[in-house]
Amino acid sequence: MSDTRRHHRTPAVRALAIAVALLAGTAVLLQLGLSIRLAQSNGRSIGWGVVTYLGYFTILTNLLVTAAAALPIAVPETRPGRFFARPSVATAVAAAILLVGIASLLVLLGRLRDRHLNGPRSLA
């Protein structure tokens, strides 16, 4: 058994990966539901809602995090399971979600600054 697969079987790492996979997976499914409902309420199709949903880098990155956390545990002997268990892939996924977090923070800080300068209506 390789070090990578053995690493994902330690109880602490396994528990953390399961928690991350469940949290990220739940979040992306809830967002998908919201995107579909919004599309339908605007007279658009379900397909439109799905395409719009998949058009956001944040969603794609969260799907990547879900896969990276779940696949090495759920299907460790498959090609995707082995791929996402590689330390270099885990590092790339961590870098991607970090960049998304930083970008989101900067956007929110900009909106808060605008709100402070222009009053509460700037967020609407």
Backbone atoms as SQL, in Angstrom:
CREATE TABLE atoms (id INTEGER PRIMARY KEY, chain TEXT, resi INTEGER, resn TEXT, atom TEXT, x REAL, y REAL, z REAL);
INSERT INTO atoms VALUES
  (1, 'A', 1, 'MET', 'N', 0.853, -1.187, 0.000),
  (2, 'A', 1, 'MET', 'CA', 0.000, 0.000, 0.000),
  (3, 'A', 1, 'MET', 'C', 0.889, 1.237, 0.000),
  (4, 'A', 2, 'SER', 'N', 0.576, 2.201, -0.865),
  (5, 'A', 2, 'SER', 'CA', 1.411, 3.404, -0.967),
  (6, 'A', 2, 'SER', 'C', 1.182, 4.316, 0.230),
  (7, 'A', 3, 'ASP', 'N', 2.125, 5.225, 0.443),
  (8, 'A', 3, 'ASP', 'CA', 2.000, 6.186, 1.534),
  (9, 'A', 3, 'ASP', 'C', 0.772, 7.059, 1.371),
  (10, 'A', 4, 'THR', 'N', 0.442, 7.412, 0.121),
  (11, 'A', 4, 'THR', 'CA', -0.705, 8.278, -0.132),
  (12, 'A', 4, 'THR', 'C', -1.994, 7.611, 0.333),
  (13, 'A', 5, 'ARG', 'N', -2.201, 6.357, -0.046),
  (14, 'A', 5, 'ARG', 'CA', -3.426, 5.668, 0.358),
  (15, 'A', 5, 'ARG', 'C', -3.438, 5.403, 1.860),
  (16, 'A', 6, 'ARG', 'N', -2.300, 5.083, 2.432),
  (17, 'A', 6, 'ARG', 'CA', -2.234, 4.834, 3.864),
  (18, 'A', 6, 'ARG', 'C', -2.537, 6.127, 4.626),
  (19, 'A', 7, 'HIS', 'N', -2.069, 7.276, 4.109),
  (20, 'A', 7, 'HIS', 'CA', -2.306, 8.565, 4.752),
  (21, 'A', 7, 'HIS', 'C', -3.797, 8.862, 4.862),
  (22, 'A', 8, 'HIS', 'N', -4.563, 8.548, 3.806),
  (23, 'A', 8, 'HIS', 'CA', -5.995, 8.841, 3.825),
  (24, 'A', 8, 'HIS', 'C', -6.782, 7.876, 4.705),
  (25, 'A', 9, 'ARG', 'N', -6.138, 6.859, 5.207),
  (26, 'A', 9, 'ARG', 'CA', -6.848, 5.910, 6.056),
  (27, 'A', 9, 'ARG', 'C', -6.626, 6.159, 7.540),
  (28, 'A', 10, 'THR', 'N', -5.818, 7.149, 7.898),
  (29, 'A', 10, 'THR', 'CA', -5.688, 7.457, 9.309),
  (30, 'A', 10, 'THR', 'C', -7.013, 8.035, 9.771),
  (31, 'A', 11, 'PRO', 'N', -7.441, 7.707, 10.983),
  (32, 'A', 11, 'PRO', 'CA', -8.768, 8.134, 11.440),
  (33, 'A', 11, 'PRO', 'C', -8.991, 9.649, 11.408),
  (34, 'A', 12, 'ALA', 'N', -8.010, 10.421, 11.813),
  (35, 'A', 12, 'ALA', 'CA', -8.198, 11.875, 11.850),
  (36, 'A', 12, 'ALA', 'C', -8.340, 12.458, 10.450),
  (37, 'A', 13, 'VAL', 'N', -7.480, 12.033, 9.529),
  (38, 'A', 13, 'VAL', 'CA', -7.540, 12.541, 8.160),
  (39, 'A', 13, 'VAL', 'C', -8.822, 12.079, 7.482),
  (40, 'A', 14, 'ARG', 'N', -9.192, 10.841, 7.727),
  (41, 'A', 14, 'ARG', 'CA', -10.418, 10.294, 7.144),
  (42, 'A', 14, 'ARG', 'C', -11.639, 11.063, 7.643),
  (43, 'A', 15, 'ALA', 'N', -11.707, 11.328, 8.937),
  (44, 'A', 15, 'ALA', 'CA', -12.842, 12.066, 9.511),
  (45, 'A', 15, 'ALA', 'C', -12.912, 13.485, 8.949),
  (46, 'A', 16, 'LEU', 'N', -11.769, 14.132, 8.837),
  (47, 'A', 16, 'LEU', 'CA', -11.742, 15.482, 8.288),
  (48, 'A', 16, 'LEU', 'C', -12.174, 15.483, 6.823),
  (49, 'A', 17, 'ALA', 'N', -11.681, 14.539, 6.049),
  (50, 'A', 17, 'ALA', 'CA', -12.051, 14.458, 4.634),
  (51, 'A', 17, 'ALA', 'C', -13.542, 14.190, 4.471),
  (52, 'A', 18, 'ILE', 'N', -14.099, 13.332, 5.303),
  (53, 'A', 18, 'ILE', 'CA', -15.539, 13.059, 5.242),
  (54, 'A', 18, 'ILE', 'C', -16.329, 14.313, 5.588),
  (55, 'A', 19, 'ALA', 'N', -15.903, 15.033, 6.618),
  (56, 'A', 19, 'ALA', 'CA', -16.598, 16.267, 7.005),
  (57, 'A', 19, 'ALA', 'C', -16.536, 17.307, 5.895),
  (58, 'A', 20, 'VAL', 'N', -15.369, 17.474, 5.290),
  (59, 'A', 20, 'VAL', 'CA', -15.213, 18.440, 4.194),
  (60, 'A', 20, 'VAL', 'C', -16.073, 18.026, 3.008),
  (61, 'A', 21, 'ALA', 'N', -16.047, 16.747, 2.657),
  (62, 'A', 21, 'ALA', 'CA', -16.839, 16.267, 1.521),
  (63, 'A', 21, 'ALA', 'C', -18.328, 16.481, 1.764),
  (64, 'A', 22, 'LEU', 'N', -18.799, 16.178, 2.967),
  (65, 'A', 22, 'LEU', 'CA', -20.223, 16.362, 3.276),
  (66, 'A', 22, 'LEU', 'C', -20.614, 17.833, 3.257),
  (67, 'A', 23, 'LEU', 'N', -19.797, 18.672, 3.857),
  (68, 'A', 23, 'LEU', 'CA', -20.098, 20.105, 3.901),
  (69, 'A', 23, 'LEU', 'C', -20.078, 20.718, 2.500),
  (70, 'A', 24, 'ALA', 'N', -19.018, 20.458, 1.756),
  (71, 'A', 24, 'ALA', 'CA', -18.904, 21.027, 0.414),
  (72, 'A', 24, 'ALA', 'C', -19.973, 20.448, -0.514),
  (73, 'A', 25, 'GLY', 'N', -20.207, 19.152, -0.421),
  (74, 'A', 25, 'GLY', 'CA', -21.229, 18.519, -1.256),
  (75, 'A', 25, 'GLY', 'C', -22.620, 19.054, -0.969),
  (76, 'A', 26, 'THR', 'N', -22.941, 19.225, 0.297),
  (77, 'A', 26, 'THR', 'CA', -24.239, 19.789, 0.672),
  (78, 'A', 26, 'THR', 'C', -24.370, 21.216, 0.166),
  (79, 'A', 27, 'ALA', 'N', -23.326, 21.996, 0.308),
  (80, 'A', 27, 'ALA', 'CA', -23.358, 23.396, -0.131),
  (81, 'A', 27, 'ALA', 'C', -23.580, 23.499, -1.637),
  (82, 'A', 28, 'VAL', 'N', -22.885, 22.686, -2.432),
  (83, 'A', 28, 'VAL', 'CA', -23.052, 22.790, -3.881),
  (84, 'A', 28, 'VAL', 'C', -24.414, 22.275, -4.322),
  (85, 'A', 29, 'LEU', 'N', -24.951, 21.284, -3.639),
  (86, 'A', 29, 'LEU', 'CA', -26.298, 20.809, -3.982),
  (87, 'A', 29, 'LEU', 'C', -27.362, 21.847, -3.632),
  (88, 'A', 30, 'LEU', 'N', -27.223, 22.484, -2.480),
  (89, 'A', 30, 'LEU', 'CA', -28.167, 23.537, -2.111),
  (90, 'A', 30, 'LEU', 'C', -28.100, 24.699, -3.096),
  (91, 'A', 31, 'GLN', 'N', -26.901, 25.073, -3.497),
  (92, 'A', 31, 'GLN', 'CA', -26.750, 26.161, -4.454),
  (93, 'A', 31, 'GLN', 'C', -27.333, 25.786, -5.805),
  (94, 'A', 32, 'LEU', 'N', -27.185, 24.538, -6.208),
  (95, 'A', 32, 'LEU', 'CA', -27.776, 24.088, -7.464),
  (96, 'A', 32, 'LEU', 'C', -29.297, 24.230, -7.406),
  (97, 'A', 33, 'GLY', 'N', -29.883, 23.802, -6.297),
  (98, 'A', 33, 'GLY', 'CA', -31.326, 23.948, -6.135),
  (99, 'A', 33, 'GLY', 'C', -31.765, 25.399, -6.201),
  (100, 'A', 34, 'LEU', 'N', -31.023, 26.271, -5.548),
  (101, 'A', 34, 'LEU', 'CA', -31.350, 27.699, -5.587),
  (102, 'A', 34, 'LEU', 'C', -31.211, 28.271, -6.997),
  (103, 'A', 35, 'SER', 'N', -30.184, 27.859, -7.718),
  (104, 'A', 35, 'SER', 'CA', -29.975, 28.353, -9.079),
  (105, 'A', 35, 'SER', 'C', -31.097, 27.910, -10.009),
  (106, 'A', 36, 'ILE', 'N', -31.544, 26.674, -9.852),
  (107, 'A', 36, 'ILE', 'CA', -32.643, 26.176, -10.677),
  (108, 'A', 36, 'ILE', 'C', -33.937, 26.903, -10.341),
  (109, 'A', 37, 'ARG', 'N', -34.209, 27.089, -9.063),
  (110, 'A', 37, 'ARG', 'CA', -35.426, 27.807, -8.668),
  (111, 'A', 37, 'ARG', 'C', -35.413, 29.248, -9.167),
  (112, 'A', 38, 'LEU', 'N', -34.265, 29.908, -9.085),
  (113, 'A', 38, 'LEU', 'CA', -34.153, 31.283, -9.571),
  (114, 'A', 38, 'LEU', 'C', -34.384, 31.343, -11.081),
  (115, 'A', 39, 'ALA', 'N', -33.796, 30.402, -11.802),
  (116, 'A', 39, 'ALA', 'CA', -33.981, 30.375, -13.252),
  (117, 'A', 39, 'ALA', 'C', -35.462, 30.191, -13.588),
  (118, 'A', 40, 'GLN', 'N', -36.116, 29.249, -12.917),
  (119, 'A', 40, 'GLN', 'CA', -37.534, 29.001, -13.186),
  (120, 'A', 40, 'GLN', 'C', -38.403, 30.190, -12.798),
  (121, 'A', 41, 'SER', 'N', -38.077, 30.853, -11.704),
  (122, 'A', 41, 'SER', 'CA', -38.879, 32.007, -11.297),
  (123, 'A', 41, 'SER', 'C', -38.716, 33.175, -12.273),
  (124, 'A', 42, 'ASN', 'N', -37.631, 33.155, -13.062),
  (125, 'A', 42, 'ASN', 'CA', -37.411, 34.172, -14.087),
  (126, 'A', 42, 'ASN', 'C', -37.843, 33.699, -15.475),
  (127, 'A', 43, 'GLY', 'N', -38.601, 32.595, -15.516),
  (128, 'A', 43, 'GLY', 'CA', -39.112, 32.085, -16.780),
  (129, 'A', 43, 'GLY', 'C', -38.100, 31.328, -17.612),
  (130, 'A', 44, 'ARG', 'N', -37.017, 30.905, -17.013),
  (131, 'A', 44, 'ARG', 'CA', -35.975, 30.162, -17.725),
  (132, 'A', 44, 'ARG', 'C', -36.123, 28.666, -17.456),
  (133, 'A', 45, 'SER', 'N', -35.379, 27.878, -18.201),
  (134, 'A', 45, 'SER', 'CA', -35.446, 26.425, -18.048),
  (135, 'A', 45, 'SER', 'C', -34.505, 25.949, -16.937),
  (136, 'A', 46, 'ILE', 'N', -34.693, 24.679, -16.569),
  (137, 'A', 46, 'ILE', 'CA', -33.790, 24.047, -15.602),
  (138, 'A', 46, 'ILE', 'C', -32.370, 24.027, -16.180),
  (139, 'A', 47, 'GLY', 'N', -32.260, 23.728, -17.471),
  (140, 'A', 47, 'GLY', 'CA', -30.951, 23.715, -18.129),
  (141, 'A', 47, 'GLY', 'C', -30.245, 25.049, -18.019),
  (142, 'A', 48, 'TRP', 'N', -31.011, 26.127, -18.167),
  (143, 'A', 48, 'TRP', 'CA', -30.450, 27.470, -18.023),
  (144, 'A', 48, 'TRP', 'C', -29.889, 27.645, -16.604),
  (145, 'A', 49, 'GLY', 'N', -30.645, 27.187, -15.629),
  (146, 'A', 49, 'GLY', 'CA', -30.192, 27.291, -14.244),
  (147, 'A', 49, 'GLY', 'C', -28.913, 26.503, -13.994),
  (148, 'A', 50, 'VAL', 'N', -28.825, 25.311, -14.585),
  (149, 'A', 50, 'VAL', 'CA', -27.627, 24.479, -14.413),
  (150, 'A', 50, 'VAL', 'C', -26.426, 25.116, -15.108),
  (151, 'A', 51, 'VAL', 'N', -26.624, 25.612, -16.318),
  (152, 'A', 51, 'VAL', 'CA', -25.519, 26.251, -17.041),
  (153, 'A', 51, 'VAL', 'C', -25.036, 27.492, -16.289),
  (154, 'A', 52, 'THR', 'N', -25.970, 28.284, -15.794),
  (155, 'A', 52, 'THR', 'CA', -25.597, 29.467, -15.014),
  (156, 'A', 52, 'THR', 'C', -24.835, 29.061, -13.760),
  (157, 'A', 53, 'TYR', 'N', -25.328, 28.041, -13.086),
  (158, 'A', 53, 'TYR', 'CA', -24.709, 27.506, -11.869),
  (159, 'A', 53, 'TYR', 'C', -23.259, 27.100, -12.129),
  (160, 'A', 54, 'LEU', 'N', -23.031, 26.404, -13.237),
  (161, 'A', 54, 'LEU', 'CA', -21.689, 25.922, -13.561),
  (162, 'A', 54, 'LEU', 'C', -20.790, 27.011, -14.134),
  (163, 'A', 55, 'GLY', 'N', -21.325, 28.209, -14.316),
  (164, 'A', 55, 'GLY', 'CA', -20.543, 29.309, -14.857),
  (165, 'A', 55, 'GLY', 'C', -19.743, 30.078, -13.821),
  (166, 'A', 56, 'TYR', 'N', -19.815, 29.670, -12.574),
  (167, 'A', 56, 'TYR', 'CA', -19.096, 30.378, -11.513),
  (168, 'A', 56, 'TYR', 'C', -17.891, 29.574, -11.064),
  (169, 'A', 57, 'PHE', 'N', -16.744, 30.236, -11.035),
  (170, 'A', 57, 'PHE', 'CA', -15.515, 29.568, -10.594),
  (171, 'A', 57, 'PHE', 'C', -15.635, 29.075, -9.158),
  (172, 'A', 58, 'THR', 'N', -16.383, 29.792, -8.330),
  (173, 'A', 58, 'THR', 'CA', -16.552, 29.360, -6.940),
  (174, 'A', 58, 'THR', 'C', -17.255, 28.006, -6.878),
  (175, 'A', 59, 'ILE', 'N', -18.272, 27.821, -7.710),
  (176, 'A', 59, 'ILE', 'CA', -18.993, 26.545, -7.730),
  (177, 'A', 59, 'ILE', 'C', -18.074, 25.432, -8.229),
  (178, 'A', 60, 'LEU', 'N', -17.378, 25.692, -9.312),
  (179, 'A', 60, 'LEU', 'CA', -16.472, 24.677, -9.851),
  (180, 'A', 60, 'LEU', 'C', -15.396, 24.297, -8.842),
  (181, 'A', 61, 'THR', 'N', -14.886, 25.279, -8.132),
  (182, 'A', 61, 'THR', 'CA', -13.860, 24.999, -7.127),
  (183, 'A', 61, 'THR', 'C', -14.424, 24.195, -5.968),
  (184, 'A', 62, 'ASN', 'N', -15.640, 24.511, -5.553),
  (185, 'A', 62, 'ASN', 'CA', -16.273, 23.735, -4.477),
  (186, 'A', 62, 'ASN', 'C', -16.578, 22.309, -4.930),
  (187, 'A', 63, 'LEU', 'N', -16.939, 22.118, -6.192),
  (188, 'A', 63, 'LEU', 'CA', -17.102, 20.758, -6.720),
  (189, 'A', 63, 'LEU', 'C', -15.766, 20.015, -6.702),
  (190, 'A', 64, 'LEU', 'N', -14.695, 20.725, -7.037),
  (191, 'A', 64, 'LEU', 'CA', -13.359, 20.138, -7.002),
  (192, 'A', 64, 'LEU', 'C', -12.976, 19.732, -5.581),
  (193, 'A', 65, 'VAL', 'N', -13.260, 20.586, -4.614),
  (194, 'A', 65, 'VAL', 'CA', -12.981, 20.258, -3.204),
  (195, 'A', 65, 'VAL', 'C', -13.773, 19.030, -2.775),
  (196, 'A', 66, 'THR', 'N', -15.036, 18.970, -3.176),
  (197, 'A', 66, 'THR', 'CA', -15.874, 17.815, -2.830),
  (198, 'A', 66, 'THR', 'C', -15.265, 16.533, -3.400),
  (199, 'A', 67, 'ALA', 'N', -14.881, 16.569, -4.664),
  (200, 'A', 67, 'ALA', 'CA', -14.274, 15.387, -5.291),
  (201, 'A', 67, 'ALA', 'C', -12.953, 15.019, -4.620),
  (202, 'A', 68, 'ALA', 'N', -12.129, 16.026, -4.341),
  (203, 'A', 68, 'ALA', 'CA', -10.820, 15.769, -3.739),
  (204, 'A', 68, 'ALA', 'C', -10.932, 15.193, -2.334),
  (205, 'A', 69, 'ALA', 'N', -11.977, 15.566, -1.612),
  (206, 'A', 69, 'ALA', 'CA', -12.162, 15.039, -0.259),
  (207, 'A', 69, 'ALA', 'C', -12.829, 13.665, -0.268),
  (208, 'A', 70, 'ALA', 'N', -13.775, 13.468, -1.177),
  (209, 'A', 70, 'ALA', 'CA', -14.583, 12.245, -1.149),
  (210, 'A', 70, 'ALA', 'C', -13.958, 11.061, -1.883),
  (211, 'A', 71, 'LEU', 'N', -13.427, 11.291, -3.059),
  (212, 'A', 71, 'LEU', 'CA', -13.003, 10.170, -3.899),
  (213, 'A', 71, 'LEU', 'C', -11.877, 9.318, -3.324),
  (214, 'A', 72, 'PRO', 'N', -10.850, 9.899, -2.692),
  (215, 'A', 72, 'PRO', 'CA', -9.812, 9.027, -2.127),
  (216, 'A', 72, 'PRO', 'C', -10.330, 8.110, -1.017),
  (217, 'A', 73, 'ILE', 'N', -11.436, 8.482, -0.394),
  (218, 'A', 73, 'ILE', 'CA', -12.007, 7.651, 0.664),
  (219, 'A', 73, 'ILE', 'C', -13.082, 6.721, 0.111),
  (220, 'A', 74, 'ALA', 'N', -13.944, 7.252, -0.747),
  (221, 'A', 74, 'ALA', 'CA', -15.063, 6.469, -1.264),
  (222, 'A', 74, 'ALA', 'C', -14.612, 5.405, -2.273),
  (223, 'A', 75, 'VAL', 'N', -13.681, 5.768, -3.146),
  (224, 'A', 75, 'VAL', 'CA', -13.225, 4.850, -4.193),
  (225, 'A', 75, 'VAL', 'C', -11.699, 4.917, -4.322),
  (226, 'A', 76, 'PRO', 'N', -10.980, 4.504, -3.279),
  (227, 'A', 76, 'PRO', 'CA', -9.520, 4.704, -3.255),
  (228, 'A', 76, 'PRO', 'C', -8.748, 3.917, -4.313),
  (229, 'A', 77, 'GLU', 'N', -9.281, 2.826, -4.806),
  (230, 'A', 77, 'GLU', 'CA', -8.544, 1.996, -5.758),
  (231, 'A', 77, 'GLU', 'C', -8.820, 2.366, -7.214),
  (232, 'A', 78, 'THR', 'N', -9.674, 3.361, -7.430),
  (233, 'A', 78, 'THR', 'CA', -9.966, 3.783, -8.801),
  (234, 'A', 78, 'THR', 'C', -8.968, 4.847, -9.247),
  (235, 'A', 79, 'ARG', 'N', -8.935, 5.104, -10.547),
  (236, 'A', 79, 'ARG', 'CA', -8.035, 6.139, -11.068),
  (237, 'A', 79, 'ARG', 'C', -8.345, 7.509, -10.448),
  (238, 'A', 80, 'PRO', 'N', -9.633, 7.961, -10.389),
  (239, 'A', 80, 'PRO', 'CA', -9.915, 9.254, -9.750),
  (240, 'A', 80, 'PRO', 'C', -9.542, 9.272, -8.263),
  (241, 'A', 81, 'GLY', 'N', -9.789, 8.156, -7.567),
  (242, 'A', 81, 'GLY', 'CA', -9.439, 8.090, -6.154),
  (243, 'A', 81, 'GLY', 'C', -7.946, 8.234, -5.927),
  (244, 'A', 82, 'ARG', 'N', -7.176, 7.548, -6.743),
  (245, 'A', 82, 'ARG', 'CA', -5.710, 7.651, -6.636),
  (246, 'A', 82, 'ARG', 'C', -5.224, 9.034, -7.048),
  (247, 'A', 83, 'PHE', 'N', -5.844, 9.605, -8.088),
  (248, 'A', 83, 'PHE', 'CA', -5.448, 10.933, -8.546),
  (249, 'A', 83, 'PHE', 'C', -5.644, 11.970, -7.444),
  (250, 'A', 84, 'PHE', 'N', -6.827, 11.999, -6.845),
  (251, 'A', 84, 'PHE', 'CA', -7.105, 13.002, -5.819),
  (252, 'A', 84, 'PHE', 'C', -6.393, 12.715, -4.502),
  (253, 'A', 85, 'ALA', 'N', -5.863, 11.524, -4.330),
  (254, 'A', 85, 'ALA', 'CA', -5.093, 11.202, -3.127),
  (255, 'A', 85, 'ALA', 'C', -3.647, 11.686, -3.215),
  (256, 'A', 86, 'ARG', 'N', -3.217, 12.073, -4.401),
  (257, 'A', 86, 'ARG', 'CA', -1.835, 12.535, -4.569),
  (258, 'A', 86, 'ARG', 'C', -1.629, 13.859, -3.843),
  (259, 'A', 87, 'PRO', 'N', -0.543, 14.003, -3.093),
  (260, 'A', 87, 'PRO', 'CA', -0.274, 15.254, -2.377),
  (261, 'A', 87, 'PRO', 'C', -0.211, 16.477, -3.293),
  (262, 'A', 88, 'SER', 'N', 0.324, 16.321, -4.493),
  (263, 'A', 88, 'SER', 'CA', 0.406, 17.465, -5.408),
  (264, 'A', 88, 'SER', 'C', -0.983, 17.931, -5.830),
  (265, 'A', 89, 'VAL', 'N', -1.910, 17.011, -5.999),
  (266, 'A', 89, 'VAL', 'CA', -3.280, 17.370, -6.371),
  (267, 'A', 89, 'VAL', 'C', -3.976, 18.033, -5.189),
  (268, 'A', 90, 'ALA', 'N', -3.790, 17.477, -3.995),
  (269, 'A', 90, 'ALA', 'CA', -4.381, 18.089, -2.795),
  (270, 'A', 90, 'ALA', 'C', -3.860, 19.511, -2.611),
  (271, 'A', 91, 'THR', 'N', -2.595, 19.722, -2.887),
  (272, 'A', 91, 'THR', 'CA', -2.013, 21.066, -2.777),
  (273, 'A', 91, 'THR', 'C', -2.631, 22.011, -3.808),
  (274, 'A', 92, 'ALA', 'N', -2.805, 21.543, -5.028),
  (275, 'A', 92, 'ALA', 'CA', -3.421, 22.372, -6.071),
  (276, 'A', 92, 'ALA', 'C', -4.862, 22.721, -5.714),
  (277, 'A', 93, 'VAL', 'N', -5.616, 21.762, -5.173),
  (278, 'A', 93, 'VAL', 'CA', -7.000, 22.015, -4.764),
  (279, 'A', 93, 'VAL', 'C', -7.022, 23.024, -3.615),
  (280, 'A', 94, 'ALA', 'N', -6.128, 22.871, -2.664),
  (281, 'A', 94, 'ALA', 'CA', -6.056, 23.826, -1.552),
  (282, 'A', 94, 'ALA', 'C', -5.719, 25.224, -2.058),
  (283, 'A', 95, 'ALA', 'N', -4.804, 25.320, -3.013),
  (284, 'A', 95, 'ALA', 'CA', -4.454, 26.633, -3.581),
  (285, 'A', 95, 'ALA', 'C', -5.650, 27.248, -4.304),
  (286, 'A', 96, 'ALA', 'N', -6.398, 26.435, -5.041),
  (287, 'A', 96, 'ALA', 'CA', -7.572, 26.942, -5.764),
  (288, 'A', 96, 'ALA', 'C', -8.623, 27.477, -4.801),
  (289, 'A', 97, 'ILE', 'N', -8.913, 26.743, -3.750),
  (290, 'A', 97, 'ILE', 'CA', -9.955, 27.199, -2.813),
  (291, 'A', 97, 'ILE', 'C', -9.452, 28.405, -2.016),
  (292, 'A', 98, 'LEU', 'N', -8.159, 28.468, -1.757),
  (293, 'A', 98, 'LEU', 'CA', -7.594, 29.638, -1.089),
  (294, 'A', 98, 'LEU', 'C', -7.748, 30.885, -1.960),
  (295, 'A', 99, 'LEU', 'N', -7.449, 30.763, -3.246),
  (296, 'A', 99, 'LEU', 'CA', -7.605, 31.903, -4.157),
  (297, 'A', 99, 'LEU', 'C', -9.069, 32.343, -4.259),
  (298, 'A', 100, 'VAL', 'N', -9.987, 31.388, -4.289),
  (299, 'A', 100, 'VAL', 'CA', -11.413, 31.726, -4.322),
  (300, 'A', 100, 'VAL', 'C', -11.802, 32.456, -3.036),
  (301, 'A', 101, 'GLY', 'N', -11.298, 31.985, -1.912),
  (302, 'A', 101, 'GLY', 'CA', -11.592, 32.645, -0.636),
  (303, 'A', 101, 'GLY', 'C', -11.048, 34.064, -0.587),
  (304, 'A', 102, 'ILE', 'N', -9.844, 34.260, -1.058),
  (305, 'A', 102, 'ILE', 'CA', -9.250, 35.600, -1.076),
  (306, 'A', 102, 'ILE', 'C', -10.039, 36.520, -2.006),
  (307, 'A', 103, 'ALA', 'N', -10.382, 36.031, -3.183),
  (308, 'A', 103, 'ALA', 'CA', -11.157, 36.844, -4.127),
  (309, 'A', 103, 'ALA', 'C', -12.515, 37.211, -3.539),
  (310, 'A', 104, 'SER', 'N', -13.177, 36.254, -2.911),
  (311, 'A', 104, 'SER', 'CA', -14.473, 36.529, -2.285),
  (312, 'A', 104, 'SER', 'C', -14.334, 37.557, -1.172),
  (313, 'A', 105, 'LEU', 'N', -13.301, 37.439, -0.368),
  (314, 'A', 105, 'LEU', 'CA', -13.057, 38.395, 0.701),
  (315, 'A', 105, 'LEU', 'C', -12.855, 39.798, 0.138),
  (316, 'A', 106, 'LEU', 'N', -12.061, 39.904, -0.916),
  (317, 'A', 106, 'LEU', 'CA', -11.803, 41.217, -1.509),
  (318, 'A', 106, 'LEU', 'C', -13.080, 41.836, -2.085),
  (319, 'A', 107, 'VAL', 'N', -13.920, 41.020, -2.706),
  (320, 'A', 107, 'VAL', 'CA', -15.186, 41.525, -3.234),
  (321, 'A', 107, 'VAL', 'C', -16.070, 42.014, -2.092),
  (322, 'A', 108, 'LEU', 'N', -16.173, 41.217, -1.043),
  (323, 'A', 108, 'LEU', 'CA', -17.006, 41.617, 0.100),
  (324, 'A', 108, 'LEU', 'C', -16.468, 42.863, 0.784),
  (325, 'A', 109, 'LEU', 'N', -15.160, 42.956, 0.928),
  (326, 'A', 109, 'LEU', 'CA', -14.580, 44.149, 1.542),
  (327, 'A', 109, 'LEU', 'C', -14.861, 45.386, 0.693),
  (328, 'A', 110, 'GLY', 'N', -14.789, 45.237, -0.628),
  (329, 'A', 110, 'GLY', 'CA', -15.110, 46.346, -1.524),
  (330, 'A', 110, 'GLY', 'C', -16.557, 46.772, -1.378),
  (331, 'A', 111, 'ARG', 'N', -17.455, 45.816, -1.253),
  (332, 'A', 111, 'ARG', 'CA', -18.870, 46.147, -1.073),
  (333, 'A', 111, 'ARG', 'C', -19.121, 46.808, 0.276),
  (334, 'A', 112, 'LEU', 'N', -18.453, 46.322, 1.298),
  (335, 'A', 112, 'LEU', 'CA', -18.606, 46.942, 2.618),
  (336, 'A', 112, 'LEU', 'C', -18.071, 48.370, 2.606),
  (337, 'A', 113, 'ARG', 'N', -16.948, 48.581, 1.939),
  (338, 'A', 113, 'ARG', 'CA', -16.390, 49.921, 1.836),
  (339, 'A', 113, 'ARG', 'C', -17.355, 50.844, 1.095),
  (340, 'A', 114, 'ASP', 'N', -17.917, 50.354, -0.022),
  (341, 'A', 114, 'ASP', 'CA', -18.885, 51.144, -0.775),
  (342, 'A', 114, 'ASP', 'C', -20.118, 51.456, 0.068),
  (343, 'A', 115, 'ARG', 'N', -20.550, 50.493, 0.832),
  (344, 'A', 115, 'ARG', 'CA', -21.721, 50.690, 1.694),
  (345, 'A', 115, 'ARG', 'C', -21.433, 51.768, 2.728),
  (346, 'A', 116, 'HIS', 'N', -20.237, 51.719, 3.285),
  (347, 'A', 116, 'HIS', 'CA', -19.856, 52.711, 4.285),
  (348, 'A', 116, 'HIS', 'C', -19.795, 54.111, 3.662),
  (349, 'A', 117, 'LEU', 'N', -19.285, 54.203, 2.441),
  (350, 'A', 117, 'LEU', 'CA', -19.142, 55.500, 1.785),
  (351, 'A', 117, 'LEU', 'C', -20.450, 56.027, 1.204),
  (352, 'A', 118, 'ASN', 'N', -21.285, 55.131, 0.692),
  (353, 'A', 118, 'ASN', 'CA', -22.487, 55.543, -0.032),
  (354, 'A', 118, 'ASN', 'C', -23.795, 55.242, 0.682),
  (355, 'A', 119, 'GLY', 'N', -23.750, 54.666, 1.833),
  (356, 'A', 119, 'GLY', 'CA', -24.971, 54.323, 2.548),
  (357, 'A', 119, 'GLY', 'C', -25.412, 52.896, 2.250),
  (358, 'A', 120, 'PRO', 'N', -26.398, 52.403, 2.952),
  (359, 'A', 120, 'PRO', 'CA', -26.798, 50.994, 2.863),
  (360, 'A', 120, 'PRO', 'C', -27.388, 50.575, 1.515),
  (361, 'A', 121, 'ARG', 'N', -27.803, 51.476, 0.669),
  (362, 'A', 121, 'ARG', 'CA', -28.442, 51.095, -0.597),
  (363, 'A', 121, 'ARG', 'C', -27.428, 50.577, -1.626),
  (364, 'A', 122, 'SER', 'N', -26.140, 50.735, -1.372),
  (365, 'A', 122, 'SER', 'CA', -25.152, 50.309, -2.357),
  (366, 'A', 122, 'SER', 'C', -25.095, 48.781, -2.513),
  (367, 'A', 123, 'LEU', 'N', -25.586, 48.021, -1.554),
  (368, 'A', 123, 'LEU', 'CA', -25.577, 46.561, -1.654),
  (369, 'A', 123, 'LEU', 'C', -26.769, 46.025, -2.424),
  (370, 'A', 124, 'ALA', 'N', -27.783, 46.831, -2.623),
  (371, 'A', 124, 'ALA', 'CA', -29.005, 46.359, -3.282),
  (372, 'A', 124, 'ALA', 'C', -28.820, 46.165, -4.751);
